[in-house]
Amino acid sequence: MQKNPYVNLISLTEDDFNSGHVLFRHDELNAVYAWDTGIAIGHFLGGLKAGIILGTYCANCRKTVTPPRIFCEWCFRPMQGFVQLSDTGIVNTFSICYVTWDVKRISEPEIPAVIEIDGASPGHGFLHKLGEVSPAEVQIGMRVQAVWKPPEERSGSITDILYFRKI
């Protein structure tokens, strides 16, 4: 029988969090950078600023995907164009997190989830947070809707959607 390489993994301890051992900081590094979103993600982010979710459609594969892509990842042909999708969907998978992205303990959990967006092909959507729902209520297949920032506060970012709530 082959030994499972994951059996002896060592979990992080409370002291690892409190002492900052799980983070690496380089206080002298001043990394200033910029990046180009490209055509597809640029349109997607512009749509979010306008309060809409965009996808792209492949006429060959008959798939609609979000976030949008310029080329189909199945047949490698150019996508036919941008399509407006709903701001509703279903929870495909989720996690209950008591640790933030920068490894800080929190008492009230965050609930990241993959949301399959209505109007996109099955299995297509993106990762975002759930809100206005207790962890005990969250279920795979649960219907959700985007909660948007007010229009004047949007910047063309995925955070223009504050979270998705149960509907």
Buried (B, 14 or more C-beta within 10 A) or exposed (E): EEEEEEEEEEEEEEEBBEEEEEEEEEEEEEEEEEEEEEEBBEBBBEBBBEBBBBBBBBEEBEBBBBBBBEEBEEEEEBBEEBBEBEBBBBBBEBEEBEBEEEEEEEEEEBBBBBBBBBBBBEEBBBEBBBBEBEBEEBEEEBBBBBBBBEEEEBEBEEBBBBBBBBE
